[in-house]
């Protein structure tokens, strides 16, 4: 694993994309930063992190995705790599709030952003951005956020966590190539509030009740509605109210 450490950068994803465009870096090259000034989340959301306290990283994954409709498989591999690593560090009540927030109980501790590009030869290169709240303890104005330090009462080693996550990601990438059904089921089993009636809101800000059933082959959220039909929702088409 090639590791590039930066003190400060606007975005580790953008930095790694720049390297990937100009060179041919080795697979699973990792960029980390102590401070990220323009961290991004899904659909342009902002990811804020206290300087030096958290794990901010981006990983290059190539030679994995063959078809564009397999993209969600990488999301599964990454999410489960984080879950597995955190379980080994005794973080309780872990779940995945679809599509890619990691929660402990009902508090967000990690967010994932995957950006894909199709090269001229048809290959797909993916930049996996991960923010993990490790040693930050001040979450003023962020009532739904927490960190590993808050949860465990002690500081954790960011580099050990990074190494463990990347090692598990490599294993998951191999596993999902050969046995996608197994990891997909593990992902579904980890879904936050699965099989529990929950209020949701759609893009028109209409509220409704639904029960999360699972995910479609391309990663859409499958929700059982009150009329006993199952609808599929893409990212940002639905919001869970909790």
KAURUR-V514935 format. One record per backbone hydrogen bond with DSSP energy under -0.5 kcal/mol. CO is the residue of the C=O (numbers start at 1). NH is the residue of the N-H. E is the energy in kcal/mol with one decimal. If there is no record, write none. Layout:
# KAURUR-V514935
co->CO nh->NH e->E
co->CO nh->NH e->E
This chain:
# KAURUR-V514935
co->2 nh->30 e->-3.2
co->3 nh->5 e->-0.6
co->4 nh->32 e->-2.7
co->6 nh->34 e->-1.4
co->7 nh->35 e->-1.1
co->9 nh->37 e->-2.1
co->10 nh->38 e->-2.8
co->11 nh->15 e->-2.2
co->12 nh->16 e->-2.5
co->13 nh->17 e->-2.4
co->14 nh->18 e->-2.2
co->15 nh->19 e->-1.9
co->16 nh->20 e->-2.5
co->17 nh->21 e->-1.9
co->18 nh->22 e->-1.4
co->19 nh->23 e->-2.7
co->26 nh->29 e->-1.3
co->29 nh->60 e->-2.4
co->30 nh->4 e->-3.1
co->31 nh->58 e->-2.1
co->32 nh->6 e->-2.3
co->34 nh->52 e->-2.7
co->35 nh->9 e->-2.0
co->36 nh->39 e->-0.6
co->39 nh->47 e->-1.7
co->41 nh->44 e->-1.2
co->42 nh->45 e->-1.7
co->45 nh->41 e->-3.3
co->46 nh->48 e->-0.6
co->50 nh->53 e->-1.8
co->50 nh->54 e->-0.7
co->53 nh->135 e->-2.4
co->54 nh->56 e->-0.8
co->55 nh->57 e->-0.5
co->55 nh->132 e->-2.4
co->56 nh->33 e->-1.5
co->57 nh->130 e->-3.2
co->58 nh->31 e->-2.5
co->59 nh->61 e->-0.5
co->59 nh->128 e->-3.1
co->60 nh->28 e->-2.5
co->61 nh->126 e->-2.5
co->65 nh->124 e->-0.7
co->67 nh->70 e->-1.9
co->68 nh->71 e->-1.4
co->70 nh->73 e->-2.0
co->70 nh->74 e->-0.6
co->71 nh->74 e->-1.3
co->71 nh->75 e->-1.0
co->72 nh->76 e->-2.2
co->73 nh->77 e->-2.2
co->74 nh->78 e->-2.6
co->75 nh->79 e->-2.6
co->76 nh->80 e->-2.3
co->77 nh->81 e->-1.3
co->78 nh->82 e->-2.0
co->79 nh->83 e->-2.4
co->80 nh->84 e->-2.7
co->81 nh->85 e->-1.9
co->82 nh->86 e->-2.5
co->83 nh->87 e->-2.3
co->84 nh->88 e->-1.6
co->85 nh->89 e->-0.7
co->86 nh->89 e->-0.6
co->86 nh->91 e->-2.2
co->87 nh->90 e->-1.7
co->90 nh->92 e->-0.6
co->93 nh->105 e->-2.7
co->95 nh->97 e->-0.6
co->95 nh->103 e->-2.7
co->96 nh->98 e->-1.0
co->96 nh->192 e->-2.5
co->97 nh->100 e->-0.5
co->97 nh->101 e->-2.0
co->100 nh->112 e->-1.1
co->101 nh->97 e->-2.7
co->101 nh->103 e->-0.5
co->102 nh->109 e->-2.8
co->102 nh->110 e->-1.5
co->103 nh->95 e->-1.9
co->104 nh->107 e->-2.1
co->107 nh->104 e->-2.5
co->108 nh->146 e->-2.3
co->109 nh->133 e->-3.0
co->110 nh->102 e->-2.5
co->111 nh->131 e->-2.5
co->113 nh->115 e->-0.5
co->113 nh->129 e->-3.4
co->115 nh->127 e->-2.9
co->117 nh->119 e->-0.6
co->117 nh->125 e->-2.8
co->119 nh->122 e->-2.2
co->123 nh->119 e->-3.3
co->123 nh->125 e->-0.5
co->125 nh->117 e->-2.5
co->126 nh->61 e->-2.9
co->126 nh->128 e->-0.6
co->127 nh->115 e->-2.4
co->127 nh->129 e->-0.8
co->128 nh->59 e->-2.2
co->129 nh->113 e->-2.6
co->130 nh->57 e->-2.3
co->131 nh->111 e->-2.1
co->132 nh->55 e->-2.3
co->132 nh->134 e->-0.8
co->133 nh->148 e->-2.0
co->134 nh->149 e->-2.4
co->137 nh->139 e->-0.7
co->139 nh->142 e->-2.5
co->142 nh->145 e->-1.8
co->144 nh->108 e->-3.8
co->147 nh->151 e->-2.2
co->148 nh->152 e->-2.7
co->149 nh->153 e->-2.2
co->156 nh->158 e->-0.6
co->157 nh->161 e->-1.8
co->158 nh->162 e->-2.5
co->159 nh->163 e->-2.5
co->160 nh->164 e->-2.2
co->161 nh->165 e->-2.6
co->162 nh->166 e->-2.4
co->163 nh->167 e->-2.2
co->164 nh->168 e->-2.2
co->165 nh->169 e->-2.4
co->166 nh->170 e->-2.4
co->167 nh->171 e->-1.7
co->168 nh->172 e->-2.5
co->169 nh->173 e->-2.6
co->170 nh->174 e->-1.7
co->171 nh->175 e->-2.5
co->172 nh->176 e->-3.1
co->173 nh->177 e->-0.9
co->174 nh->178 e->-1.3
co->175 nh->179 e->-3.1
co->179 nh->182 e->-0.8
co->179 nh->183 e->-1.1
co->180 nh->184 e->-2.3
co->181 nh->185 e->-2.1
co->182 nh->186 e->-1.9
co->183 nh->187 e->-2.4
co->184 nh->188 e->-2.4
co->185 nh->189 e->-2.6
co->186 nh->190 e->-1.1
co->187 nh->190 e->-0.6
co->188 nh->191 e->-1.4
co->190 nh->96 e->-2.6
co->191 nh->194 e->-1.6
co->193 nh->196 e->-1.7
co->193 nh->212 e->-0.5
co->198 nh->210 e->-2.2
co->199 nh->241 e->-2.6
co->200 nh->208 e->-2.2
co->201 nh->239 e->-2.2
co->202 nh->205 e->-2.1
co->206 nh->202 e->-2.1
co->208 nh->200 e->-3.3
co->209 nh->226 e->-0.6
co->210 nh->198 e->-2.7
co->211 nh->224 e->-3.1
co->212 nh->195 e->-2.1
co->214 nh->222 e->-2.7
co->216 nh->219 e->-2.1
co->220 nh->216 e->-2.4
co->221 nh->223 e->-0.6
co->221 nh->233 e->-2.1
co->222 nh->213 e->-3.1
co->222 nh->214 e->-1.2
co->223 nh->225 e->-0.5
co->223 nh->231 e->-2.5
co->224 nh->211 e->-1.9
co->225 nh->228 e->-2.0
co->229 nh->225 e->-3.3
co->229 nh->231 e->-0.6
co->231 nh->223 e->-2.8
co->233 nh->221 e->-2.5
co->234 nh->237 e->-2.1
co->237 nh->203 e->-0.7
co->239 nh->201 e->-2.1
co->240 nh->242 e->-0.8
